[in-house]
Amino acid sequence: MREIKTALVLGAGTMGHGFAQLFAMHDLSVWLVDETEALLERARGWLRDNLSLMVEIGEIEKEKVGSVLNHIHFTTDRKEAAQQADFVLEAVYEDLDLKKRLFRELDTWTPPDVILASNTSSFDINELCSVVTHPERVIGTHGYNPPQITPCVEVIPTKLTSQQTIDETFAFLRRMGKVPTRCTSAPGFVGNRIQFAMAAEALAIVEEGLATPEEVDQIVKTSFGFRLSAYGPFEICDLAGLDVYDAIFNYLYDRLKREQFKPPPILQKRIREGAIGVKSGRGFYTYEEGAAAQMKRERDRRLYRRLRLFREEQKG
């Protein structure tokens, strides 16, 4: 793979302009493409606002703003931009036919060693492989809004993506300061599947009149949502105990009769094996002796740091 010095971002909307900013801040030359000058002008405004806020909160120096903007070339000419690119990120809206058309074009306009990445949040990346002559260079890179801030990028190889493309994509994203994590191409991938399961239950709770939207939001932000930036759901499950989770699943399923609360077989299998979390030395992770006390102290350190930030936000 060639050294990545120039990136093309197709689509200057919510995600595209954020990725363009991220790449420019890491000294890449960026071509930001959209269909009309009006859409590009809107992106310029968003970028200025983003950078102005960063200056305001001390994330960058004011003198850096001009340099970042100078790294971004705004154009409606997809072909010219594609011919300059060492890395391509498609970030147009969720229209599979449109994405396929763009990938067909990119396949003819770029050398075969240029990675073609898609920021799709839902479509099977394998579908994009079917329209190119070099499917080994196609890969999914699903970021989360705002992409210039949120660390995660789900990296989704296709059945035909080469290991070289995977390795180069991981290296590039890490160079951009992201936290790339591999997952399989499936509807919703990982993050959105979990996120929308939560959204569905939150909507059901409001629809049933159990709480208002404001009450739901406050409970989430000050309970499990407060913890989730420090620990993921499997780590939290291990800390609480798989047996505790199983008991709660059973109670919810018995009372609510909803399939999403049916005790998961993966949980019950581990319990039968005696793997019930930190307290048994095994759960979804394996723990050394004394890990329970150590994890509790580390958990509390992380949460106290977040609590200080939370209190500052409450004051402000």
Secondary structure, 3 states (H helix, E strand, C coil): CCCCCEEEEECCCHHHHHHHHHHHHCCCEEEEECCCHHHHHHHHHHHHHHHHHHHHCCCCCHHHHHHHHHCEEEECCHHHHHHHCCEEEECCCCCHHHHHHHHHHHHHHCCCCCEEEECCCCCCCHHHHCCCCCHHHEEEEEECCCCCCCCEEEEEECCCCCHHHHHHHHHHHHHCCCEEEECCCCCCCCHHHHHHHHHHHHHHHHHCCCCCHHHHHHHHHHCHHHHHCCCCHHHHHHHHCHHHHHHHHHHHHHHHCCHHHCCCHHHHHHHHCCCCEHHHCECCCECCCCHHHHHHHHHHHHHHHHHHHHHHHHHC
